[in-house]
């Protein structure tokens, strides 16, 4: 019996693989009939040998064959020819999982063979911006906690679509809060942001209403692989930060980075980058733009508008 797992979303593909392995180990505790094989010429020979030997203790076998599409075309063809004649295809005594990290070419004969002959197949695609948001919410529940909307957005701002990092951070936050609601303040306290410094240039262009420059910088973010939801989260976070700092400056009559850090809890780097932008806005202007961003965020999350179009509309409306 063949199972086929592949796709660009290595995090979710790997999680599915680990679930399969864990379920197998719970049932067959000896571990003597479980094997991982890395794709190679020797690996193909090892697969043939293991698949055709009688399993110990009458247990079913679980064989993981990793990265089959890293093989040369000749070896892929050899592997396909072997599988097409092998009883593995219909055997209920052998679970053979083909696990490939990353995208694959749909033109190869091995790919089409596995797609057609596998008992189960699953493609793991990169998550859309909306799905990343929901992934974080579900991940918090997975670790026995809950996370509010602002904290979710901040994690996207901090880590983009790096699901490995996001999952680790959510687990850390859930452990810290012990089944309580995870808030934005918790993220600030426990998580270290991986901030793209170019976002400040984008915010500066927005603050100066330089629409053409802002649109170009937005396009540059997309070209570098950042998803629209993270870009929006960074812009929302930055405007929220500007409101917070503007309010503190007016209330305490200070622009001292050290004092503002103590009052706001923000990172000094963020404060230093934000201060020069504040002269472009009144506090009322910042609040109006922030509300506009939140309205766009809601429309994106509810599927009422395309994320890319929403951000372009926001920039053009300045």
KOLTIZA-252501 format. One record per residue: residue number from 1; x, y, z of N, C-alpha, C in turn. Coordinates in steps of 0.02 Angstrom, whole numbers, m for minus. Example, Ala and Ser with C-alpha at 12.3 -4.5 7.8 and 13.67 -1.06 7.14 Angstrom:
# KOLTIZA-252501
- 1	660	m284	390	615	m225	390	660	m165	390
- 2	642	m112	354	684	m53	357	645	2	394
This chain:
# KOLTIZA-252501
- 1	42	m59	0	0	0	0	44	63	0
- 2	32	108	m47	75	167	m55	38	230	m33
- 3	72	271	6	48	337	25	96	389	m4
- 4	71	444	m28	111	494	m63	99	562	m33
- 5	150	590	0	147	657	31	198	702	m3
- 6	175	760	m25	221	806	m59	193	877	m56
- 7	236	925	m74	213	995	m78	263	1043	m48
- 8	251	1107	m62	295	1161	m39	290	1174	36
- 9	232	1157	65	223	1170	136	254	1112	175
- 10	320	1117	184	358	1063	216	336	1053	288
- 11	317	1107	322	297	1102	392	237	1056	400
- 12	183	1069	362	123	1028	368	133	958	341
- 13	173	951	288	188	885	261	226	844	313
- 14	274	874	345	314	839	396	270	821	457
- 15	225	866	475	180	851	531	136	790	516
- 16	111	787	454	70	729	434	111	665	436
- 17	173	669	413	217	611	414	228	587	486
- 18	241	634	531	253	617	601	191	585	633
- 19	132	608	612	70	579	637	64	506	616
- 20	83	492	553	81	424	527	129	379	566
- 21	190	406	577	241	367	613	219	354	685
- 22	192	405	717	172	399	787	115	348	795
- 23	68	351	749	12	304	751	37	233	741
- 24	85	223	697	114	157	685	151	133	747
- 25	190	176	778	230	156	836	186	138	896
- 26	130	172	901	84	156	956	56	86	949
- 27	47	64	887	18	m2	874	71	m57	873
- 28	130	m40	843	184	m89	836	245	m63	874
- 29	252	m83	935	300	m52	980	371	m78	973
- 30	382	m132	938	449	m159	932	495	m113	891
- 31	467	m81	841	506	m37	799	550	m72	749
- 32	547	m138	747	592	m176	703	570	m177	630
- 33	508	m157	618	483	m158	550	470	m87	523
- 34	502	m40	555	497	30	532	565	52	505
- 35	565	84	446	628	103	414	620	167	374
- 36	670	211	378	673	270	336	729	261	285
- 37	714	276	222	764	268	169	770	334	131
- 38	830	359	124	842	420	85	852	399	12
- 39	821	437	m33	823	421	m104	894	418	m131
- 40	912	362	m161	978	352	m193	974	285	m228
- 41	1026	269	m266	1027	204	m299	1029	148	m247
- 42	1069	159	m195	1073	110	m141	1006	106	m104
- 43	973	164	m98	908	165	m65	856	124	m100
- 44	857	125	m167	810	84	m205	821	10	m192
- 45	885	m9	m191	901	m79	m178	881	m99	m107
- 46	890	m53	m60	870	m67	9	795	m74	14
- 47	758	m32	m23	686	m37	m24	663	m105	m49
- 48	692	m128	m103	674	m193	m132	686	m248	m81
- 49	743	m245	m48	762	m297	m1	715	m300	59
- 50	701	m240	88	660	m237	148	587	m254	131
- 51	563	m230	75	493	m241	56	478	m315	45
- 52	529	m352	23	517	m422	3	535	m472	58
- 53	561	m448	115	576	m494	170	514	m501	215
- 54	511	m556	249	455	m568	295	464	m526	357
- 55	412	m492	378	417	m448	437	421	m490	501
- 56	457	m462	550	465	m496	613	403	m488	656
- 57	388	m540	695	332	m540	742	264	m532	708
- 58	262	m541	643	199	m535	608	172	m464	605
- 59	215	m415	618	194	m345	616	193	m319	544
- 60	152	m269	532	153	m235	468	214	m190	464
- 61	237	m178	403	297	m137	393	277	m65	376
- 62	318	m18	400	311	51	380	378	74	352
- 63	379	91	288	440	113	255	429	184	228
- 64	474	229	250	471	298	226	527	308	175
- 65	508	323	114	557	335	61	557	411	48
- 66	612	444	69	614	517	69	644	546	4
- 67	613	600	m19	637	639	m76	649	599	m140
- 68	599	561	m162	608	519	m222	624	559	m285
- 69	603	623	m288	614	661	m349	682	696	m352
- 70	723	680	m301	793	702	m305	834	651	m345
- 71	804	594	m360	837	543	m401	844	566	m473
- 72	892	539	m508	898	553	m580	838	524	m616
- 73	826	546	m678	770	521	m716	775	445	m727
- 74	836	421	m736	847	350	m747	826	310	m685
- 75	846	334	m626	830	299	m564	756	305	m547
- 76	726	362	m563	654	369	m553	616	319	m595
- 77	640	309	m656	608	261	m701	616	190	m674
- 78	676	176	m649	689	110	m620	643	97	m560
- 79	635	148	m519	592	142	m460	519	131	m481
- 80	497	169	m529	428	162	m554	415	92	m582
- 81	464	67	m620	456	0	m650	453	m54	m596
- 82	493	m46	m545	492	m94	m490	424	m93	m455
- 83	400	m33	m440	337	m27	m404	278	m54	m444
- 84	280	m44	m509	224	m66	m551	217	m142	m551
- 85	271	m177	m535	269	m251	m534	268	m279	m463
- 86	274	m234	m415	280	m256	m345	211	m267	m313
- 87	207	m316	m269	144	m327	m232	130	m272	m181
- 88	178	m226	m171	169	m171	m123	107	m131	m139
- 89	92	m124	m204	35	m84	m225	m30	m103	m192
- 90	m40	m167	m183	m103	m191	m154	m95	m223	m86
- 91	m33	m232	m63	m21	m265	1	m46	m223	59
- 92	m78	m256	106	m100	m223	168	m50	m236	225
- 93	4	m270	208	55	m286	258	114	m237	255
- 94	117	m197	202	172	m149	194	143	m80	179
- 95	161	m31	221	143	39	209	206	74	184
- 96	206	93	121	263	127	91	244	200	79
- 97	277	245	116	261	317	110	316	351	70
- 98	296	381	14	341	424	m24	331	495	0
- 99	385	522	29	381	588	61	432	634	27
- 100	407	686	m6	452	731	m41	444	802	m13
- 101	500	831	10	499	898	37	505	949	m21
- 102	453	990	m28	454	1040	m80	412	1021	m140
- 103	408	1068	m187	367	1057	m246	401	1007	m293
- 104	361	976	m335	388	926	m382	362	940	m452
- 105	399	916	m501	378	923	m570	324	872	m586
- 106	268	896	m612	212	851	m628	223	815	m694
- 107	279	829	m727	293	800	m793	327	731	m788
- 108	355	715	m730	392	653	m724	344	593	m722
- 109	366	538	m751	323	478	m752	314	450	m682
- 110	365	457	m638	359	432	m570	304	470	m532
- 111	303	536	m541	252	577	m508	183	555	m529
- 112	171	548	m593	106	529	m618	87	458	m597
- 113	137	415	m593	125	346	m569	101	347	m496
- 114	138	384	m453	120	388	m382	52	421	m373
- 115	39	472	m413	m24	507	m407	m82	460	m424
- 116	m71	416	m472	m124	371	m496	m130	309	m452
- 117	m73	281	m430	m74	216	m397	m75	219	m320
- 118	m61	277	m292	m59	281	m218	m128	271	m188
- 119	m129	234	m133	m191	223	m96	m216	289	m68
- 120	m168	329	m43	m184	396	m20	m130	444	m44
- 121	m150	503	m64	m101	555	m83	m125	622	m56
- 122	m78	663	m38	m95	728	m11	m43	779	m30
- 123	m65	834	m60	m21	889	m77	m27	943	m24
- 124	30	968	m1	31	1019	51	56	1085	19
- 125	8	1129	8	24	1192	m25	38	1246	27
- 126	73	1299	6	85	1356	50	18	1385	70
- 127	13	1406	133	m51	1433	158	m62	1503	132
- 128	m124	1518	116	m143	1586	97	m140	1629	160
- 129	m140	1695	151	m139	1740	210	m194	1724	260
- 130	m254	1712	236	m310	1699	281	m298	1633	319
- 131	m272	1583	284	m261	1518	315	m205	1521	367
- 132	m156	1565	358	m103	1573	409	m134	1599	473
- 133	m179	1647	466	m214	1675	524	m250	1619	562
- 134	m288	1578	525	m326	1524	557	m280	1469	583
- 135	m223	1459	550	m175	1410	574	m151	1428	644
- 136	m136	1492	655	m112	1514	721	m166	1503	774
- 137	m228	1520	756	m283	1510	803	m290	1435	822
- 138	m286	1392	772	m292	1319	785	m231	1293	823
- 139	m173	1321	808	m112	1299	842	m115	1314	917
- 140	m144	1371	934	m152	1388	1005	m198	1337	1039
- 141	m252	1318	1006	m297	1267	1034	m261	1200	1039
- 142	m219	1185	990	m181	1123	990	m138	1117	1053
- 143	m112	1174	1076	m69	1174	1136	m107	1192	1199
- 144	m173	1188	1195	m215	1197	1255	m226	1268	1276
- 145	m226	1314	1229	m237	1384	1247	m278	1418	1193
- 146	m287	1483	1200	m320	1524	1149	m278	1586	1137
- 147	m287	1617	1079	m248	1676	1062	m294	1728	1031
- 148	m287	1791	1053	m332	1842	1026	m308	1867	958
- 149	m351	1906	926	m338	1929	857	m275	1971	852
- 150	m266	2017	898	m208	2061	896	m143	2023	903
- 151	m143	1974	949	m83	1933	958	m68	1891	896
- 152	m121	1866	864	m114	1827	803	m82	1870	748
- 153	m107	1931	740	m80	1976	689	m7	1993	704
- 154	9	2000	768	78	2017	785	125	1960	769
- 155	104	1898	780	146	1841	762	158	1839	687
- 156	107	1856	648	116	1859	575	165	1914	557
- 157	159	1970	591	206	2026	581	277	2005	598
- 158	285	1969	652	351	1948	675	382	1895	630
- 159	341	1845	607	371	1786	575	344	1769	506
- 160	298	1809	479	274	1797	412	241	1729	404
- 161	263	1689	354	234	1623	343	280	1566	364
- 162	326	1582	410	371	1530	437	333	1490	490
- 163	299	1437	468	257	1398	512	296	1362	567
- 164	358	1343	553	400	1311	604	409	1359	662
- 165	429	1421	647	441	1471	699	376	1489	734
- 166	323	1498	696	259	1517	725	235	1463	774
- 167	240	1400	753	218	1345	797	259	1343	861
- 168	324	1353	856	367	1353	915	348	1410	962
- 169	335	1469	933	318	1527	974	250	1518	1008
- 170	201	1490	971	135	1479	1000	140	1429	1057
- 171	180	1377	1048	189	1327	1101	220	1360	1163
- 172	270	1402	1151	302	1438	1207	252	1483	1243
- 173	212	1519	1205	162	1564	1234	109	1525	1273
- 174	87	1469	1244	35	1428	1277	61	1399	1342
- 175	124	1379	1343	154	1353	1405	158	1407	1458
- 176	175	1467	1436	182	1524	1482	115	1544	1512
- 177	63	1546	1469	m3	1568	1493	m43	1514	1529
- 178	m23	1452	1522	m56	1396	1557	m132	1397	1547
- 179	m153	1389	1485	m224	1383	1465	m263	1449	1468
- 180	m228	1504	1479	m262	1569	1477	m255	1600	1407
- 181	m292	1653	1395	m291	1687	1331	m223	1720	1318
- 182	m194	1706	1259	m131	1737	1239	m146	1805	1209
- 183	m113	1857	1234	m126	1925	1211	m66	1955	1175
- 184	m76	2012	1146	m23	2048	1112	35	2063	1159
- 185	19	2080	1221	71	2095	1271	115	2033	1284
- 186	85	1975	1283	124	1913	1292	173	1903	1235
- 187	151	1917	1174	195	1911	1116	253	1960	1122
- 188	239	2021	1143	293	2071	1153	343	2048	1205
- 189	318	2015	1258	361	1995	1314	405	1935	1298
- 190	379	1888	1258	413	1824	1250	443	1812	1180
- 191	421	1849	1130	442	1835	1062	489	1889	1035
- 192	538	1868	998	585	1914	966	567	1920	893
- 193	552	1981	872	528	1992	804	584	1985	753
- 194	565	1956	696	609	1955	638	581	2008	589
- 195	597	2071	604	567	2127	567	606	2142	504
- 196	570	2149	449	600	2171	387	608	2247	392
- 197	670	2271	394	680	2344	403	651	2385	345
- 198	640	2354	288	612	2390	231	541	2414	243
- 199	507	2384	293	439	2404	306	436	2477	328
- 200	489	2501	360	488	2571	382	491	2619	323
- 201	527	2598	271	529	2638	210	460	2640	177
- 202	426	2582	178	359	2579	151	311	2623	190
- 203	315	2620	257	273	2662	300	288	2736	288
- 204	352	2751	280	371	2821	267	339	2846	202
- 205	341	2804	150	311	2823	86	236	2833	94
- 206	204	2789	134	132	2796	147	118	2860	186
- 207	160	2874	237	150	2933	279	158	2998	240
- 208	201	2997	189	211	3056	148	163	3057	88
- 209	119	3007	85	71	3001	31	105	2996	m38
- 210	163	2965	m38	199	2952	m101	173	2886	m129
- 211	116	2891	m163	79	2831	m183	120	2787	m230
- 212	152	2817	m279	189	2778	m328	246	2740	m295
- 213	282	2774	m250	337	2741	m215	310	2686	m169
- 214	256	2700	m135	227	2651	m89	204	2588	m126
- 215	174	2598	m185	152	2541	m225	211	2499	m249
- 216	265	2534	m268	325	2499	m290	356	2459	m234
- 217	359	2489	m174	388	2454	m116	344	2394	m97
- 218	278	2402	m103	232	2347	m89	245	2290	m137
- 219	255	2307	m201	270	2255	m252	337	2221	m236
- 220	385	2260	m211	451	2232	m192	444	2181	m136
- 221	401	2197	m87	388	2149	m32	362	2083	m59
- 222	315	2087	m106	286	2026	m135	339	1986	m173
- 223	382	2022	m210	434	1988	m249	482	1951	m203
- 224	492	1975	m142	538	1944	m96	505	1886	m58
- 225	444	1871	m76	411	1812	m47	368	1826	13
- 226	360	1889	33	317	1904	90	244	1902	67
- 227	202	1871	108	131	1868	89	94	1931	109
- 228	37	1942	77	0	2004	87	m23	2014	159
- 229	m42	1959	191	m67	1964	260	m12	1988	307
- 230	49	1965	295	104	1989	338	118	2063	325
- 231	116	2083	262	128	2153	247	75	2196	281
- 232	12	2174	275	m42	2211	309	m31	2211	384
- 233	m12	2154	412	1	2150	484	56	2197	505
- 234	109	2203	463	164	2249	479	140	2321	477
- 235	98	2337	427	73	2406	422	26	2422	480
- 236	m19	2374	496	m64	2384	553	m25	2392	618
- 237	25	2348	627	67	2352	687	102	2419	691
- 238	128	2442	634	166	2505	635	121	2564	650
- 239	61	2565	622	15	2621	637	m8	2619	709
- 240	m18	2558	735	m36	2552	806	21	2578	850
- 241	82	2562	829	141	2586	866	146	2663	863
- 242	132	2690	804	134	2763	797	83	2797	841
- 243	23	2768	845	m29	2796	889	m6	2794	962
- 244	22	2736	981	45	2729	1050	100	2780	1067
- 245	149	2787	1023	204	2833	1036	181	2906	1033
- 246	139	2921	985	113	2990	979	76	3010	1042
- 247	36	2964	1068	m2	2977	1130	44	2987	1189
- 248	96	2945	1194	143	2950	1250	184	3015	1246
- 249	203	3033	1186	242	3095	1177	201	3155	1198
- 250	137	3157	1177	93	3213	1195	78	3215	1270
- 251	70	3154	1299	53	3151	1370	112	3166	1416
- 252	172	3141	1397	230	3147	1442	281	3199	1417
- 253	268	3230	1360	313	3281	1332	385	3256	1328
- 254	394	3199	1299	462	3171	1292	469	3134	1226
- 255	530	3137	1198	547	3096	1140	608	3053	1155
- 256	622	3044	1219	677	3003	1240	662	2929	1225
- 257	707	2898	1187	696	2827	1169	693	2784	1231
- 258	737	2797	1279	739	2757	1340	674	2763	1380
- 259	649	2825	1386	588	2835	1425	528	2806	1388
- 260	526	2815	1322	471	2788	1283	471	2711	1283
- 261	531	2683	1287	535	2610	1291	504	2585	1357
- 262	520	2620	1412	492	2600	1476	416	2609	1478
- 263	392	2662	1446	320	2676	1447	281	2631	1401
- 264	311	2613	1344	274	2575	1292	289	2501	1291
- 265	349	2482	1315	369	2412	1311	392	2392	1242
- 266	399	2440	1196	421	2426	1128	496	2419	1123
- 267	519	2384	1072	590	2375	1061	621	2443	1040
- 268	681	2460	1066	713	2524	1048	721	2533	973
- 269	735	2478	937	743	2483	864	679	2508	832
- 270	622	2481	855	558	2501	827	544	2575	843
- 271	559	2595	904	548	2665	925	590	2713	883
- 272	654	2697	874	699	2741	836	676	2747	763
- 273	652	2694	735	629	2695	665	562	2731	658
- 274	523	2731	711	455	2759	707	454	2834	721
- 275	495	2858	765	494	2928	786	496	2978	727
- 276	539	2968	676	541	3016	621	477	3019	580
- 277	435	2966	584	374	2963	544	317	3002	576
- 278	322	3015	641	265	3043	678	249	3114	658
- 279	298	3151	634	286	3222	617	238	3229	558
- 280	228	3175	520	186	3178	461	111	3173	478
- 281	95	3155	540	25	3142	559	6	3177	624
- 282	m57	3195	627	m87	3212	692	m112	3146	722
- 283	m125	3147	786	m150	3087	819	m217	3066	790
- 284	m258	3115	772	m324	3101	743	m316	3068	674
- 285	m268	3092	635	m256	3063	569	m235	2990	575
- 286	m191	2977	623	m167	2908	634	m225	2862	652
- 287	m269	2886	695	m326	2844	716	m373	2829	658
- 288	m384	2879	614	m428	2868	556	m398	2816	508
- 289	m332	2822	495	m299	2774	451	m299	2705	482
- 290	m290	2702	547	m289	2638	582	m357	2603	576
- 291	m411	2641	584	m478	2613	577	m491	2588	506
- 292	m464	2625	457	m471	2604	387	m434	2538	375
- 293	m375	2531	406	m337	2469	399	m374	2411	432
- 294	m403	2423	490	m440	2370	524	m501	2347	483
- 295	m533	2395	449	m590	2378	407	m568	2335	348
- 296	m511	2352	318	m483	2311	264	m464	2242	289
- 297	m435	2240	347	m414	2176	377	m475	2131	386
- 298	m530	2159	409	m591	2120	419	m617	2093	352
- 299	m617	2135	301	m641	2113	235	m598	2057	206
- 300	m532	2062	217	m487	2009	194	m500	1944	230
- 301	m506	1948	297	m515	1888	338	m582	1853	322
- 302	m631	1892	302	m697	1863	287	m704	1847	213
- 303	m650	1855	175	m650	1837	104	m688	1884	59
- 304	m701	1945	82	m740	1993	43	m698	2032	m7
- 305	m631	2029	2	m588	2066	m44	m521	2030	m48
- 306	m489	2033	m106	m423	2004	m116	m372	2043	m77
- 307	m326	2011	m40	m277	2046	2	m234	2096	m37
- 308	m210	2076	m95	m168	2120	m135	m206	2182	m157
- 309	m267	2172	m181	m309	2228	m202	m324	2274	m144
- 310	m337	2245	m85	m354	2285	m26	m297	2333	m9
- 311	m235	2308	m9	m178	2350	7	m166	2403	m46
- 312	m175	2385	m108	m167	2435	m161	m220	2490	m155
- 313	m281	2470	m138	m335	2519	m129	m320	2566	m70
- 314	m292	2538	m16	m275	2578	42	m224	2631	24
- 315	m172	2611	m13	m118	2657	m33	m147	2711	m79
- 316	m188	2691	m127	m216	2739	m175	m266	2787	m143
- 317	m294	2767	m85	m344	2810	m52	m313	2864	m8
- 318	m246	2862	m2	m213	2911	42	m220	2982	16
